[in-house]
């Protein structure tokens, strides 16, 4: 049985995340586990997720899930805005809720860093070369 769709295709925040993610070389989008996932060979960003708090599922429908740059990870984990998503957390992923007032430069930097952690070296070189 497929997962139910857990996002609104017309969500303005999804449109902004999509524009950032799909501007990266070789990136594409698919729906996985009911949520948009942006990937090259591996997923580098999810739109939406959840976490388990005191045995209860807490949805974060308007969030990004990313793999942080290893050098930035300790600071991000210490930042109370970030949370550990269910299922992906043990693999090092972090979640950040976003809203209309989000710092979109920060969102783009997080997506870029996650891309660099997961994308093939040739695509990272292409990104660094400006395209």
MOKA-V922205 format. One record per pair of residues at least 12 apart in sequence whose C-alpha atoms are under 10 Angstrom apart, sorted by the first residue. I is the first residue (numbers start at 1). J is the second residue. D is the distance in whole Angstrom. If there is no record, write none. Layout:
# MOKA-V922205
i: [I | I]
j: [J | J]
d: [D | D]
This chain:
# MOKA-V922205
i: [2 | 2 | 2 | 3 | 3 | 3 | 3 | 3 | 4 | 4 | 4 | 4 | 5 | 5 | 5 | 5 | 5 | 5 | 6 | 6 | 6 | 6 | 6 | 6 | 6 | 6 | 6 | 6 | 7 | 7 | 7 | 7 | 7 | 7 | 7 | 7 | 8 | 8 | 8 | 9 | 11 | 12 | 12 | 13 | 13 | 13 | 13 | 13 | 13 | 13 | 13 | 14 | 14 | 14 | 14 | 14 | 14 | 14 | 16 | 16 | 16 | 16 | 17 | 17 | 17 | 17 | 17 | 17 | 17 | 17 | 17 | 17 | 17 | 18 | 18 | 18 | 18 | 18 | 19 | 20 | 20 | 20 | 20 | 20 | 20 | 21 | 21 | 21 | 21 | 21 | 21 | 21 | 21 | 21 | 21 | 22 | 22 | 22 | 23 | 23 | 24 | 24 | 24 | 24 | 24 | 24 | 24 | 24 | 24 | 24 | 24 | 24 | 24 | 24 | 25 | 25 | 25 | 25 | 25 | 25 | 25 | 25 | 25 | 25 | 25 | 26 | 26 | 26 | 26 | 26 | 26 | 26 | 26 | 26 | 26 | 27 | 27 | 27 | 27 | 27 | 27 | 27 | 27 | 27 | 28 | 28 | 28 | 29 | 29 | 29 | 30 | 30 | 31 | 31 | 32 | 33 | 34 | 34 | 35 | 35 | 35 | 35 | 36 | 36 | 36 | 37 | 37 | 38 | 38 | 39 | 39 | 39 | 40 | 40 | 40 | 40 | 40 | 41 | 41 | 41 | 42 | 42 | 42 | 42 | 42 | 43 | 43 | 43 | 43 | 43 | 43 | 44 | 44 | 44 | 44 | 44 | 44 | 44 | 44 | 44 | 44 | 44 | 44 | 44 | 44 | 44 | 45 | 45 | 45 | 45 | 45 | 45 | 45 | 45 | 45 | 45 | 45 | 45 | 46 | 46 | 46 | 46 | 46 | 46 | 46 | 47 | 47 | 47 | 47 | 47 | 47 | 47 | 47 | 47 | 47 | 47 | 48 | 48 | 48 | 48 | 48 | 48 | 48 | 48 | 48 | 48 | 48 | 49 | 49 | 49 | 49 | 49 | 49 | 49 | 49 | 49 | 49 | 49 | 49 | 49 | 50 | 50 | 50 | 50 | 50 | 50 | 50 | 50 | 50 | 51 | 51 | 51 | 51 | 51 | 51 | 51 | 51 | 52 | 52 | 52 | 52 | 53 | 57 | 58 | 58 | 59 | 59 | 60 | 60 | 60 | 60 | 60 | 61 | 61 | 62 | 62 | 62 | 62 | 62 | 63 | 63 | 63 | 63 | 63 | 63 | 64 | 64 | 64 | 64 | 64 | 64 | 64 | 64 | 65 | 65 | 65 | 65 | 65 | 65 | 65 | 65 | 65 | 65 | 65 | 65 | 65 | 65 | 66 | 66 | 66 | 66 | 66 | 66 | 66 | 66 | 66 | 66 | 66 | 66 | 66 | 66 | 66 | 66 | 66 | 67 | 67 | 67 | 67 | 67 | 67 | 67 | 67 | 67 | 67 | 67 | 67 | 67 | 67 | 67 | 67 | 68 | 68 | 68 | 68 | 68 | 68 | 68 | 68 | 68 | 68 | 68 | 68 | 68 | 68 | 69 | 69 | 69 | 69 | 69 | 69 | 69 | 69 | 69 | 70 | 70 | 70 | 70 | 72 | 72 | 73 | 73 | 73 | 76 | 76 | 76 | 77 | 77 | 80 | 81 | 81 | 81 | 81 | 82 | 82 | 82 | 82 | 83 | 83 | 83 | 84 | 93 | 96 | 112 | 112 | 115]
j: [32 | 33 | 34 | 31 | 32 | 33 | 34 | 35 | 32 | 33 | 34 | 35 | 31 | 32 | 33 | 34 | 35 | 36 | 31 | 33 | 34 | 35 | 36 | 47 | 48 | 49 | 59 | 61 | 31 | 34 | 35 | 36 | 47 | 48 | 61 | 62 | 35 | 61 | 62 | 36 | 62 | 99 | 100 | 47 | 62 | 63 | 64 | 98 | 99 | 100 | 102 | 36 | 47 | 48 | 62 | 63 | 64 | 98 | 100 | 104 | 107 | 108 | 38 | 45 | 46 | 47 | 63 | 64 | 98 | 104 | 107 | 108 | 111 | 36 | 37 | 38 | 45 | 47 | 108 | 104 | 107 | 108 | 109 | 111 | 112 | 37 | 38 | 39 | 44 | 45 | 46 | 108 | 111 | 112 | 115 | 38 | 39 | 40 | 127 | 131 | 38 | 39 | 40 | 111 | 112 | 115 | 116 | 119 | 123 | 124 | 126 | 127 | 130 | 131 | 40 | 115 | 119 | 122 | 123 | 124 | 125 | 126 | 127 | 130 | 131 | 39 | 40 | 41 | 119 | 120 | 122 | 123 | 124 | 126 | 127 | 39 | 40 | 41 | 42 | 43 | 44 | 115 | 119 | 123 | 40 | 41 | 43 | 43 | 45 | 46 | 43 | 46 | 46 | 47 | 46 | 49 | 48 | 49 | 47 | 48 | 49 | 61 | 48 | 49 | 64 | 64 | 65 | 111 | 115 | 115 | 118 | 119 | 115 | 118 | 119 | 120 | 123 | 118 | 119 | 120 | 115 | 117 | 118 | 119 | 120 | 66 | 67 | 114 | 115 | 118 | 119 | 65 | 66 | 67 | 68 | 93 | 110 | 111 | 112 | 113 | 114 | 115 | 116 | 117 | 118 | 119 | 64 | 65 | 66 | 67 | 93 | 95 | 110 | 111 | 112 | 114 | 115 | 118 | 63 | 64 | 65 | 66 | 67 | 95 | 111 | 60 | 61 | 62 | 63 | 64 | 65 | 66 | 95 | 96 | 97 | 98 | 60 | 61 | 62 | 63 | 64 | 65 | 85 | 95 | 96 | 97 | 98 | 61 | 62 | 63 | 64 | 65 | 84 | 85 | 86 | 87 | 88 | 95 | 96 | 97 | 63 | 65 | 83 | 84 | 85 | 86 | 87 | 88 | 95 | 83 | 84 | 85 | 86 | 87 | 88 | 89 | 95 | 84 | 85 | 86 | 87 | 86 | 86 | 85 | 86 | 85 | 86 | 85 | 95 | 96 | 97 | 98 | 97 | 98 | 96 | 97 | 98 | 99 | 100 | 95 | 96 | 97 | 98 | 99 | 107 | 94 | 95 | 96 | 97 | 98 | 107 | 110 | 111 | 82 | 83 | 84 | 85 | 88 | 89 | 93 | 94 | 95 | 96 | 97 | 110 | 111 | 114 | 85 | 88 | 89 | 92 | 93 | 94 | 95 | 96 | 107 | 110 | 111 | 112 | 113 | 114 | 115 | 117 | 118 | 88 | 89 | 91 | 92 | 93 | 94 | 95 | 110 | 111 | 112 | 113 | 114 | 115 | 116 | 117 | 118 | 92 | 93 | 94 | 95 | 109 | 110 | 111 | 112 | 113 | 114 | 115 | 116 | 117 | 118 | 92 | 110 | 112 | 113 | 114 | 115 | 116 | 117 | 118 | 92 | 113 | 114 | 117 | 110 | 113 | 92 | 93 | 94 | 94 | 95 | 96 | 94 | 95 | 96 | 95 | 96 | 97 | 98 | 94 | 95 | 96 | 97 | 95 | 96 | 97 | 96 | 114 | 110 | 124 | 127 | 127]
d: [9 | 8 | 8 | 10 | 8 | 5 | 5 | 9 | 10 | 8 | 5 | 9 | 8 | 9 | 8 | 4 | 6 | 9 | 10 | 9 | 5 | 6 | 9 | 10 | 8 | 9 | 10 | 7 | 10 | 8 | 6 | 8 | 8 | 8 | 7 | 8 | 10 | 9 | 10 | 9 | 9 | 10 | 8 | 9 | 7 | 9 | 10 | 8 | 7 | 7 | 9 | 9 | 7 | 9 | 8 | 9 | 9 | 10 | 10 | 9 | 10 | 10 | 9 | 9 | 9 | 8 | 10 | 8 | 10 | 9 | 8 | 8 | 9 | 9 | 9 | 8 | 10 | 9 | 10 | 9 | 9 | 6 | 10 | 8 | 9 | 10 | 7 | 8 | 9 | 8 | 10 | 8 | 7 | 8 | 8 | 8 | 9 | 10 | 10 | 9 | 10 | 10 | 9 | 9 | 8 | 8 | 10 | 10 | 9 | 9 | 9 | 7 | 10 | 8 | 8 | 10 | 9 | 10 | 6 | 8 | 10 | 7 | 6 | 9 | 7 | 8 | 6 | 9 | 9 | 10 | 10 | 7 | 10 | 9 | 10 | 5 | 5 | 9 | 10 | 9 | 9 | 9 | 9 | 9 | 6 | 9 | 9 | 9 | 10 | 10 | 9 | 10 | 9 | 10 | 9 | 10 | 9 | 10 | 6 | 6 | 8 | 9 | 8 | 10 | 10 | 10 | 9 | 10 | 9 | 8 | 9 | 8 | 8 | 8 | 6 | 8 | 9 | 8 | 7 | 7 | 9 | 10 | 6 | 7 | 9 | 9 | 9 | 9 | 8 | 7 | 8 | 8 | 6 | 7 | 10 | 10 | 10 | 7 | 9 | 9 | 5 | 5 | 8 | 8 | 6 | 8 | 7 | 6 | 5 | 8 | 9 | 10 | 9 | 6 | 9 | 7 | 8 | 10 | 8 | 6 | 5 | 7 | 10 | 9 | 10 | 9 | 7 | 7 | 6 | 5 | 7 | 9 | 9 | 10 | 10 | 10 | 6 | 4 | 5 | 5 | 6 | 7 | 10 | 8 | 9 | 8 | 10 | 6 | 8 | 7 | 8 | 7 | 10 | 7 | 8 | 9 | 9 | 8 | 10 | 9 | 9 | 10 | 9 | 9 | 6 | 6 | 9 | 10 | 9 | 8 | 7 | 5 | 5 | 8 | 10 | 9 | 9 | 9 | 8 | 6 | 10 | 10 | 9 | 10 | 10 | 10 | 10 | 9 | 9 | 9 | 7 | 9 | 8 | 9 | 9 | 6 | 6 | 7 | 10 | 7 | 5 | 4 | 5 | 8 | 10 | 8 | 6 | 5 | 7 | 7 | 8 | 9 | 8 | 10 | 9 | 9 | 7 | 9 | 9 | 6 | 6 | 4 | 7 | 9 | 9 | 9 | 9 | 10 | 9 | 10 | 9 | 5 | 6 | 6 | 8 | 10 | 7 | 7 | 9 | 8 | 6 | 9 | 10 | 10 | 9 | 9 | 8 | 6 | 5 | 6 | 9 | 8 | 8 | 10 | 8 | 5 | 8 | 9 | 7 | 8 | 8 | 7 | 7 | 10 | 10 | 7 | 9 | 9 | 6 | 5 | 9 | 9 | 8 | 10 | 10 | 8 | 9 | 6 | 7 | 9 | 8 | 6 | 10 | 9 | 9 | 10 | 8 | 10 | 9 | 9 | 9 | 9 | 8 | 10 | 10 | 8 | 10 | 10 | 8 | 6 | 7 | 10 | 6 | 6 | 5 | 8 | 5 | 7 | 9 | 9 | 9 | 10 | 10 | 10 | 10]
